[in-house]
Amino acid sequence: MQKRATVLFTGQGSQWIGMSKSLRHTSHAREMIQLLEKRKQTHLMDFLFTEQQEKSNELTLTVNAQPCIYIHNSILWSAMQEHSSNWKLDSVLGHSLGEYNALHASKAVSIEDGLELVTHRGLLMHQLCSNSLQQMQ
């Protein structure tokens, strides 16, 4: 008998330096690395796969955090699917940014389109916060 499952994808604030390091050698991570290379976003690999603590401040910026969280959640999702023979997915949910992973998991958007959306979302939020801070000074 299969167990039923609901998956909740996390939003911003769940990131940490090296969050995908233990998954780096999986086929899922390699696929995401290829996607980052194709999109010329290889700088994100430092946040995902290394533990360079000096980059921790940069990871708090939405422009970096949001695509990294999306990628990490995507790698985890792919790994879960690979080992899903004993469970049946009932639903997927996302908290804020995690909604984009939920859309991908439910096959509403491709992994590439999701990363494109999240990258633009992070950039727009970063610009908005930067503009607001400048106006307050």
C-alpha positions as a Markdown table, in Angstrom:
| # | Residue | x | y | z |
|---|---|---|---|---|
| 1 | Met | 0.0 | 0.0 | 0.0 |
| 2 | Gln | 1.3 | 3.4 | -1.0 |
| 3 | Lys | 1.5 | 6.2 | 1.6 |
| 4 | Arg | -0.1 | 9.5 | 0.7 |
| 5 | Ala | 2.0 | 12.6 | 0.8 |
| 6 | Thr | 1.8 | 16.4 | 0.6 |
| 7 | Val | 4.9 | 18.4 | -0.2 |
| 8 | Leu | 5.4 | 21.9 | 1.0 |
| 9 | Phe | 8.2 | 23.9 | -0.7 |
| 10 | Thr | 9.8 | 26.6 | 1.4 |
| 11 | Gly | 10.2 | 30.3 | 0.6 |
| 12 | Gln | 13.0 | 32.9 | 1.2 |
| 13 | Gly | 14.7 | 32.7 | 4.5 |
| 14 | Ser | 15.3 | 28.9 | 4.3 |
| 15 | Gln | 18.6 | 29.4 | 2.4 |
| 16 | Trp | 22.1 | 28.7 | 3.7 |
| 17 | Ile | 25.6 | 28.6 | 2.1 |
| 18 | Gly | 26.2 | 25.2 | 0.6 |
| 19 | Met | 22.6 | 24.1 | 0.9 |
| 20 | Ser | 22.9 | 21.7 | -2.1 |
| 21 | Lys | 26.5 | 20.5 | -1.4 |
| 22 | Ser | 25.6 | 17.0 | -0.3 |
| 23 | Leu | 23.5 | 16.6 | -3.5 |
| 24 | Arg | 26.2 | 17.9 | -5.9 |
| 25 | His | 27.0 | 14.6 | -7.5 |
| 26 | Thr | 23.4 | 13.5 | -8.1 |
| 27 | Ser | 22.1 | 13.5 | -11.6 |
| 28 | His | 19.5 | 16.0 | -10.5 |
| 29 | Ala | 22.2 | 18.5 | -9.4 |
| 30 | Arg | 24.1 | 17.9 | -12.6 |
| 31 | Glu | 21.0 | 18.8 | -14.6 |
| 32 | Met | 20.6 | 22.0 | -12.7 |
| 33 | Ile | 24.3 | 22.9 | -13.1 |
| 34 | Gln | 23.8 | 22.5 | -16.9 |
| 35 | Leu | 20.8 | 24.7 | -16.8 |
| 36 | Leu | 22.7 | 27.4 | -14.8 |
| 37 | Glu | 25.6 | 27.2 | -17.3 |
| 38 | Lys | 23.1 | 27.5 | -20.2 |
| 39 | Arg | 21.6 | 30.6 | -18.6 |
| 40 | Lys | 25.0 | 32.1 | -17.6 |
| 41 | Gln | 24.1 | 32.0 | -13.9 |
| 42 | Thr | 27.1 | 29.9 | -12.8 |
| 43 | His | 27.8 | 32.4 | -10.0 |
| 44 | Leu | 24.9 | 30.8 | -8.1 |
| 45 | Met | 26.8 | 27.5 | -7.8 |
| 46 | Asp | 29.1 | 29.1 | -5.2 |
| 47 | Phe | 26.1 | 29.6 | -2.9 |
| 48 | Leu | 24.6 | 26.1 | -3.6 |
| 49 | Phe | 27.6 | 23.8 | -3.7 |
| 50 | Thr | 30.4 | 25.3 | -1.6 |
| 51 | Glu | 30.6 | 26.5 | 2.0 |
| 52 | Gln | 32.3 | 29.9 | 1.3 |
| 53 | Gln | 31.0 | 31.7 | 4.4 |
| 54 | Glu | 32.2 | 35.0 | 3.2 |
| 55 | Lys | 29.4 | 34.8 | 0.6 |
| 56 | Ser | 26.7 | 34.5 | 3.2 |
| 57 | Asn | 25.8 | 38.2 | 3.0 |
| 58 | Glu | 25.4 | 38.0 | -0.7 |
| 59 | Leu | 23.0 | 35.0 | -0.3 |
| 60 | Thr | 20.6 | 37.2 | 1.7 |
| 61 | Leu | 20.0 | 39.3 | -1.3 |
| 62 | Thr | 16.8 | 38.3 | -3.1 |
| 63 | Val | 18.5 | 38.5 | -6.5 |
| 64 | Asn | 20.7 | 35.5 | -5.3 |
| 65 | Ala | 18.5 | 33.8 | -2.7 |
| 66 | Gln | 15.4 | 33.3 | -4.8 |
| 67 | Pro | 17.0 | 31.4 | -7.7 |
| 68 | Cys | 19.1 | 29.4 | -5.3 |
| 69 | Ile | 16.2 | 28.3 | -3.2 |
| 70 | Tyr | 14.2 | 27.4 | -6.4 |
| 71 | Ile | 17.2 | 25.3 | -7.6 |
| 72 | His | 17.7 | 23.6 | -4.3 |
| 73 | Asn | 14.0 | 22.7 | -4.0 |
| 74 | Ser | 14.0 | 21.5 | -7.6 |
| 75 | Ile | 17.0 | 19.1 | -6.9 |
| 76 | Leu | 15.2 | 17.8 | -3.8 |
| 77 | Trp | 11.9 | 17.4 | -5.7 |
| 78 | Ser | 13.7 | 15.4 | -8.4 |
| 79 | Ala | 15.4 | 13.2 | -5.8 |
| 80 | Met | 12.0 | 12.6 | -4.1 |
| 81 | Gln | 10.4 | 11.5 | -7.4 |
| 82 | Glu | 13.2 | 9.0 | -8.0 |
| 83 | His | 12.4 | 7.4 | -4.7 |
| 84 | Ser | 8.6 | 7.7 | -4.8 |
| 85 | Ser | 7.6 | 4.1 | -5.3 |
| 86 | Asn | 6.2 | 3.8 | -1.8 |
| 87 | Trp | 4.2 | 7.0 | -1.7 |
| 88 | Lys | 1.5 | 8.7 | -3.7 |
| 89 | Leu | 1.5 | 12.5 | -4.1 |
| 90 | Asp | -1.8 | 14.1 | -3.0 |
| 91 | Ser | -0.9 | 17.8 | -3.3 |
| 92 | Val | 1.9 | 20.3 | -3.5 |
| 93 | Leu | 2.0 | 23.6 | -1.7 |
| 94 | Gly | 4.5 | 26.5 | -1.7 |
| 95 | His | 5.1 | 29.2 | 0.8 |
| 96 | Ser | 5.7 | 32.5 | -1.1 |
| 97 | Leu | 8.6 | 31.7 | -3.4 |
| 98 | Gly | 8.0 | 28.0 | -2.9 |
| 99 | Glu | 4.8 | 28.4 | -5.0 |
| 100 | Tyr | 7.0 | 28.3 | -8.1 |
| 101 | Asn | 8.4 | 24.9 | -7.1 |
| 102 | Ala | 4.8 | 23.8 | -6.5 |
| 103 | Leu | 3.9 | 24.9 | -10.0 |
| 104 | His | 6.8 | 23.0 | -11.4 |
| 105 | Ala | 6.0 | 19.9 | -9.3 |
| 106 | Ser | 2.4 | 20.0 | -10.6 |
| 107 | Lys | 3.7 | 20.3 | -14.1 |
| 108 | Ala | 2.1 | 23.7 | -14.7 |
| 109 | Val | 5.5 | 25.2 | -15.6 |
| 110 | Ser | 8.8 | 23.7 | -16.8 |
| 111 | Ile | 11.9 | 23.8 | -14.7 |
| 112 | Glu | 13.4 | 26.4 | -17.1 |
| 113 | Asp | 10.4 | 28.6 | -17.1 |
| 114 | Gly | 10.2 | 28.5 | -13.3 |
| 115 | Leu | 13.8 | 29.5 | -13.0 |
| 116 | Glu | 13.3 | 32.3 | -15.4 |
| 117 | Leu | 10.3 | 33.6 | -13.4 |
| 118 | Val | 12.1 | 33.3 | -10.1 |
| 119 | Thr | 15.2 | 35.0 | -11.4 |
| 120 | His | 13.1 | 38.0 | -12.6 |
| 121 | Arg | 11.1 | 38.0 | -9.4 |
| 122 | Gly | 14.3 | 38.1 | -7.3 |
| 123 | Leu | 15.7 | 40.9 | -9.4 |
| 124 | Leu | 12.6 | 43.0 | -9.3 |
| 125 | Met | 12.3 | 42.6 | -5.5 |
| 126 | His | 16.0 | 43.4 | -5.1 |
| 127 | Gln | 15.5 | 46.6 | -7.2 |
| 128 | Leu | 12.4 | 47.6 | -5.3 |
| 129 | Cys | 14.1 | 47.2 | -1.9 |
| 130 | Ser | 17.2 | 49.0 | -3.1 |
| 131 | Asn | 15.1 | 52.0 | -4.4 |
| 132 | Ser | 13.1 | 52.1 | -1.1 |
| 133 | Leu | 16.3 | 52.2 | 0.9 |
| 134 | Gln | 17.7 | 55.0 | -1.2 |
| 135 | Gln | 14.5 | 57.0 | -0.8 |
| 136 | Met | 14.6 | 56.6 | 2.9 |
| 137 | Gln | 18.1 | 58.1 | 3.2 |
